[in-house]
Amino acid sequence: MFWPVPALLAWVGAWGIFSGLYILGAPVWLCAILATGFGLGTGRRGTTPWRRLCVAGGFPLSFCATQIGSQMPAWVWLVAMVFLILCYPLNIWKDAPLFPTPKGILDGIQTFAPLPRGARILDAGCGLGDGLRELHRIFPEARLIGWEWS
């Protein structure tokens, strides 16, 4: 399932639990606690820490927004949504998982791919830079460039 569908399904599920219990006459605090618990439970299955946080925090954040934001005009929420979309473009929703480069994994690469002194190496999609550190250890005279989109 493509991100953010799991988050949206979890949020809808949490709101469904809250609404169903509320209609049955349960107190608001109990509805909110159980719906938050559902979000926390489904959030544990997220693939990254940020995604787990997004899934788990969706219901409590939206619940607070409905309570606090009920006095605000609707256009304020539209402006906030546009701002978030601009800050978090849709192509990032399909981000690649993080694959850290293990230490020593590139040992001996200089025999298969010898480089002249001062060679330039581009690591497109360098993540946190683990691969660049390994390359610098093996090719200390090379000029390394890391590029990361996520």
C-alpha positions in Angstrom: 0.0 0.0 0.0 1.4 3.4 -1.0 2.1 6.1 1.6 0.0 7.9 2.9 -2.8 5.5 2.5 -2.0 3.5 5.7 -2.0 6.7 7.7 -5.3 7.8 6.2 -6.9 4.4 6.9 -5.6 4.5 10.5 -7.0 8.0 11.0 -10.4 7.1 9.5 -10.5 4.0 11.8 -9.7 6.0 14.9 -12.4 8.5 14.0 -14.8 5.7 13.4 -14.1 4.2 16.8 -14.5 7.6 18.4 -17.7 8.4 16.6 -19.2 5.0 17.1 -18.6 5.0 20.9 -19.8 8.6 21.2 -23.1 7.7 19.4 -23.5 4.8 21.8 -23.3 7.2 24.7 -19.7 6.7 25.9 -18.1 9.7 27.6 -15.9 11.8 25.3 -12.7 11.1 27.3 -13.2 7.4 27.0 -13.9 7.7 23.2 -10.7 9.8 22.8 -8.6 7.4 24.8 -9.7 4.3 22.9 -9.4 6.0 19.5 -5.9 7.2 20.4 -5.0 3.7 21.5 -6.1 2.4 18.1 -3.9 5.0 16.4 -0.9 4.1 18.6 -1.5 0.4 17.9 -1.6 0.8 14.1 1.2 3.3 14.2 3.6 0.6 15.5 3.4 -1.0 12.1 4.9 2.0 10.3 8.0 1.5 8.2 10.0 4.5 9.5 9.9 6.4 12.8 8.4 9.5 11.1 5.6 7.4 9.6 4.9 5.7 12.9 4.6 9.1 14.4 2.3 10.4 11.7 0.0 7.4 12.0 -0.1 7.4 15.8 -0.4 11.2 16.1 -3.0 11.7 13.5 -6.1 11.2 15.6 -5.0 13.2 18.7 -3.8 16.1 16.5 -7.0 16.2 14.5 -9.1 15.8 17.7 -7.3 18.8 19.2 -7.7 20.8 16.0 -11.5 20.2 16.0 -11.8 21.3 19.6 -9.5 24.3 19.4 -10.1 25.1 15.8 -13.9 25.1 15.9 -13.8 28.9 16.4 -11.6 29.6 13.4 -12.9 30.3 9.9 -12.7 27.4 7.4 -10.3 29.3 5.1 -7.6 29.1 7.8 -7.5 25.3 7.4 -7.3 25.6 3.7 -4.3 27.9 4.0 -2.6 25.5 6.4 -3.2 22.6 4.0 -1.7 24.5 1.1 1.3 25.4 3.2 1.9 21.8 4.2 1.6 20.6 0.6 4.2 23.2 -0.5 6.6 22.1 2.4 6.0 18.4 1.8 5.7 17.8 -1.9 3.8 14.7 -3.1 6.9 13.1 -4.7 8.5 12.7 -1.2 5.6 10.5 -0.2 7.2 7.8 -2.3 10.6 8.1 -0.7 13.0 5.2 -0.8 13.8 3.4 2.4 17.1 4.1 4.1 19.9 1.6 3.3 22.9 2.5 5.4 26.3 1.4 4.0 27.9 -1.0 6.4 31.5 -0.2 7.5 34.1 -2.1 5.5 31.7 -3.1 2.7 33.7 -1.4 0.1 37.1 -2.8 1.1 39.0 -3.9 -2.0 36.9 -1.9 -4.4 40.0 0.0 -5.5 41.3 -3.1 -7.2 38.1 -3.4 -9.3 37.6 0.3 -9.9 40.9 2.2 -9.6 40.5 5.9 -9.7 43.1 8.6 -10.6 44.2 11.1 -7.9 41.6 13.9 -7.6 38.8 11.9 -9.2 35.3 13.2 -8.6 32.6 10.8 -7.2 28.9 11.6 -7.0 26.8 9.6 -4.6 23.2 10.4 -5.8 20.9 9.3 -3.1 23.6 9.3 -0.4 21.1 9.1 2.5 23.0 9.9 5.7 26.4 9.8 4.0 27.6 6.4 5.2 28.7 5.4 1.7 30.6 8.7 1.3 32.5 8.0 4.5 33.5 4.6 3.2 34.5 6.0 -0.1 36.6 8.7 1.6 38.4 6.1 3.7 39.3 4.1 0.5 39.9 7.1 -1.9 41.1 9.9 0.4 42.3 12.1 -2.6 38.9 11.9 -4.4 36.5 14.8 -4.4 33.2 13.4 -3.0 29.8 14.9 -3.6 26.7 13.6 -1.9 23.2 14.4 -3.2 20.0 13.5 -1.3 16.4 14.4 -2.2 14.5 13.0 0.8 
